């Protein structure tokens, strides 16, 4: 199992994470469910910013609660599409039971979500490309998925980190400006 320490060895976190701390109980109450411990550690160590200039964890702290905003907008934003195209939507959306809950955004428009079935620390990561309605489940948590993706051990068809030369960029994290 990949831990936050494994990710830290791969990608140095900022000395002072932007929006990395706050009231987890308040965020969880707004969502109506608990959150995985690895995600909490990810936010606390890295805060708001981007991995490889491309993947942004949705922090629930700071001026905006991005995690809750994305969760609240997902079902409403996709409701009409799902009603017309149920075959393209294999998963429910939070707050539906076991629904997808976004935990990171990707600059390509893709989303990294949890399938909120079972206990939070056992949730599966689903890489989702809303543009192509492609879903791909990965049996790891947020930290495990990021570590695998950034180390090149995990790939997804939902988006690509590779540049035109088909090489992974060296892993880095760029914190947001305050």
Secondary structure, DSSP 8 states (H G I E B T S, - for coil): ---HHHHHHHS---SS-BT--S-HHHHHHHHTS---HHHHHHHHHHBSEEETTTEEE--S-SSS-HHHHHHHHHHHHHHHHHHH-GGG--S-BTTSTT-EEEEEEETTS-EEEEE--SSGGG-EEEEEETTTTEEEEESS-HHHHHHHHHHTS---SS-----TTS------EEE---
